[in-house]
Amino acid sequence: MKKILVILGHPRSDSLSHALGRAYAGGASQTAEVRIVELCQLEFALTYPTRTAYDNKVQGTLEPDLQKAQADLHWADHLVFAYPQWWGGVPALLKGFIERVFLPGFAFKYRKDSPWQDPLLKGKTARLLVTMDAPGWYNRWVYRNAVHTAMLYPTLHFCGIKPVRITEFNLVRRATPVVIQKWMNQTRQLGRREAAQGHPTALWSRKAV
């Protein structure tokens, strides 16, 4: 049975991102084992309070919630991140979670006397559910897919997580209840479909259909 971890990266639990992530989980749970990590409910420091704490980040002990998150990441073979695009990037909550959890020795390992790294999360795949106020064409041509690029190449691919599929939900501020319900239904179907299939083959998709 496929093991799916859904990571909800919005700082508010009543957000559209959370609703979409839970819709995906609801569809996937029919044929897969699903766990949900709601970042706004975890207790952890987003940044290191001192330089010494930063220097000792690998040797130090992670907060219990982050230890459990690492165990969940090890357990899963498919990761789903649900979050909004803010200022061309991910929310600080999600960025802090990644910096605190995707550590050397856990997500990757540097090679001695080499600029390259060994990815330690190989074999896992991912889906990104990204909400944004920008139109799709504006995100591509003006923002140059900044939020996707940052998550895809220097983060997930760097740690060996591939392939990755990306689903955008655009013009959120203008979305009517009818449109939002359509997104929910599509995302639920997407979760059901991905839970039932093997590893995805495409790196990129624009719609949850």
C-alpha positions as CSV (number, residue, x, y, z in Angstrom):
1,M,0.0,0.0,0.0
2,K,1.3,3.4,-0.9
3,K,2.4,5.7,2.0
4,I,1.6,9.4,1.5
5,L,2.6,12.3,3.8
6,V,0.6,15.5,3.3
7,I,2.4,18.6,4.7
8,L,0.2,21.6,5.2
9,G,2.4,24.7,5.0
10,H,0.0,27.6,5.6
11,P,0.2,29.3,9.0
12,R,-3.6,29.3,9.3
13,S,-5.5,26.0,9.7
14,D,-8.6,27.6,8.0
15,S,-6.8,28.4,4.8
16,L,-7.5,27.3,1.3
17,S,-4.1,25.5,1.2
18,H,-5.2,23.4,4.2
19,A,-8.5,22.6,2.6
20,L,-6.9,21.5,-0.6
21,G,-4.3,19.4,1.2
22,R,-7.0,17.7,3.2
23,A,-9.1,17.1,0.1
24,Y,-6.1,15.4,-1.5
25,A,-5.6,13.3,1.7
26,G,-9.3,12.4,1.7
27,G,-9.1,11.0,-1.9
28,A,-5.8,9.3,-1.3
29,S,-6.9,7.6,1.9
30,Q,-9.3,5.3,-0.1
31,T,-6.4,3.2,-1.4
32,A,-3.3,4.5,0.5
33,E,-2.1,5.0,4.0
34,V,-2.0,8.7,4.6
35,R,-0.5,10.9,7.4
36,I,-1.0,14.7,7.7
37,V,1.5,17.1,9.2
38,E,0.0,20.5,10.0
39,L,2.9,22.8,10.4
40,C,1.0,25.5,12.3
41,Q,0.2,23.0,15.0
42,L,3.9,22.0,15.6
43,E,6.1,23.5,18.3
44,F,9.5,24.4,16.9
45,A,11.8,27.4,16.5
46,L,11.8,28.8,12.9
47,T,15.3,30.1,13.4
48,Y,18.3,29.4,15.6
49,P,18.6,31.9,18.5
50,T,22.4,32.1,18.4
51,R,25.2,31.4,16.1
52,T,26.4,28.6,18.4
53,A,23.0,26.9,18.1
54,Y,23.2,27.2,14.3
55,D,26.7,25.7,14.3
56,N,25.5,22.8,16.4
57,K,22.3,22.2,14.4
58,V,23.2,18.8,13.2
59,Q,24.6,17.5,16.5
60,G,21.8,19.1,18.6
61,T,18.5,17.5,19.5
62,L,15.5,18.5,17.4
63,E,12.2,19.4,19.1
64,P,9.9,16.4,19.5
65,D,7.6,17.6,16.8
66,L,10.4,17.8,14.3
67,Q,11.8,14.4,15.3
68,K,8.3,13.0,14.5
69,A,8.2,14.9,11.2
70,Q,11.5,13.3,10.2
71,A,10.2,9.9,11.1
72,D,7.1,10.6,9.0
73,L,9.3,11.7,6.1
74,H,11.3,8.5,6.3
75,W,8.1,6.5,6.4
76,A,6.5,8.1,3.3
77,D,7.2,7.2,-0.3
78,H,5.1,10.1,-1.7
79,L,5.1,13.7,-0.2
80,V,2.4,16.3,-0.8
81,F,3.1,20.0,0.1
82,A,0.2,22.4,0.2
83,Y,1.0,26.1,0.6
84,P,0.5,29.5,-0.9
85,Q,3.0,31.5,-3.0
86,W,3.9,34.6,-0.9
87,W,6.5,37.2,-2.2
88,G,7.6,34.8,-4.8
89,G,8.4,32.1,-2.3
90,V,6.9,29.8,0.4
91,P,5.6,31.0,3.7
92,A,8.2,31.5,6.5
93,L,6.7,28.6,8.4
94,L,7.3,26.1,5.6
95,K,10.8,27.6,4.9
96,G,11.7,27.3,8.5
97,F,10.4,23.7,8.7
98,I,12.5,22.7,5.7
99,E,15.7,24.4,7.1
100,R,15.2,22.7,10.5
101,V,14.2,19.2,9.2
102,F,16.0,18.6,5.8
103,L,19.4,18.5,7.5
104,P,22.8,17.1,6.4
105,G,22.9,13.4,7.5
106,F,19.1,13.2,7.1
107,A,18.1,14.6,3.7
108,F,21.6,14.7,2.1
109,K,25.2,14.1,2.8
110,Y,28.1,16.1,1.5
111,R,31.0,14.2,-0.1
112,K,34.5,14.7,1.3
113,D,36.6,17.0,-0.9
114,S,33.8,17.4,-3.4
115,P,31.3,20.0,-4.3
116,W,28.6,17.3,-4.8
117,Q,26.3,15.7,-2.4
118,D,24.6,12.3,-1.9
119,P,20.8,12.6,-1.8
120,L,19.4,10.5,1.1
121,L,15.7,10.7,0.2
122,K,15.9,9.0,-3.1
123,G,13.0,6.8,-4.1
124,K,10.4,9.4,-2.9
125,T,8.1,11.4,-5.2
126,A,6.2,14.6,-4.5
127,R,3.2,16.7,-5.5
128,L,3.1,20.5,-4.8
129,L,-0.3,22.1,-4.4
130,V,0.4,25.9,-4.7
131,T,-2.2,28.6,-4.4
132,M,-1.5,32.1,-5.7
133,D,-3.2,35.4,-6.6
134,A,-1.2,35.8,-9.8
135,P,-2.5,34.4,-13.2
136,G,-0.6,31.4,-14.4
137,W,1.0,33.4,-17.3
138,Y,2.2,36.1,-15.0
139,N,3.8,33.6,-12.6
140,R,5.6,32.0,-15.5
141,W,6.8,35.1,-17.5
142,V,7.2,37.8,-14.8
143,Y,8.0,35.8,-11.6
144,R,9.7,33.1,-13.7
145,N,8.2,30.3,-11.6
146,A,10.4,31.4,-8.7
147,V,8.4,29.5,-6.0
148,H,8.4,26.3,-8.0
149,T,12.1,26.6,-8.9
150,A,13.1,27.0,-5.3
151,M,11.1,24.0,-4.1
152,L,11.9,21.8,-7.1
153,Y,15.7,22.0,-7.8
154,P,17.7,23.2,-4.8
155,T,15.4,21.5,-2.3
156,L,13.5,18.4,-3.3
157,H,15.7,17.3,-6.2
158,F,18.8,18.1,-4.2
159,C,17.7,15.6,-1.6
160,G,16.8,13.0,-4.2
161,I,13.0,13.5,-4.3
162,K,11.8,13.1,-7.9
163,P,9.8,13.2,-10.0
164,V,7.8,16.1,-8.7
165,R,4.5,17.3,-10.0
166,I,3.2,20.8,-9.5
167,T,-0.4,21.9,-9.5
168,E,-1.2,25.7,-9.4
169,F,-4.5,27.3,-8.2
170,N,-4.4,30.8,-9.7
171,L,-6.4,34.0,-9.1
172,V,-7.4,32.9,-5.6
173,R,-8.8,36.3,-4.6
174,R,-11.3,36.1,-7.4
175,A,-12.3,32.5,-6.9
176,T,-16.0,32.1,-6.3
177,P,-17.4,29.3,-4.0
178,V,-18.3,27.4,-7.2
179,V,-14.7,27.6,-8.4
180,I,-13.3,26.6,-5.0
181,Q,-15.6,23.6,-4.8
182,K,-14.5,22.6,-8.2
183,W,-10.8,22.8,-7.1
184,M,-11.7,20.6,-4.0
185,N,-13.3,18.0,-6.2
186,Q,-10.4,17.9,-8.6
187,T,-7.8,17.7,-5.8
188,R,-9.7,14.9,-4.2
189,Q,-9.8,13.0,-7.5
190,L,-6.1,13.8,-7.9
191,G,-5.3,12.2,-4.5
192,R,-7.4,9.2,-5.4
193,R,-5.7,8.8,-8.7
194,E,-2.1,9.2,-7.5
195,A,-2.7,6.9,-4.5
196,A,-3.7,4.1,-6.9
197,Q,-0.9,4.5,-9.4
198,G,2.8,4.0,-9.3
199,H,5.4,6.7,-9.4
200,P,4.4,9.7,-11.6
201,T,6.3,10.1,-14.8
202,A,5.8,13.8,-15.6
203,L,7.7,16.5,-13.7
204,W,5.2,19.3,-14.1
205,S,1.4,19.7,-14.5
206,R,-0.6,22.9,-14.4
207,K,-4.0,21.6,-13.3
208,A,-5.4,19.2,-10.8
209,V,-7.2,17.2,-13.6
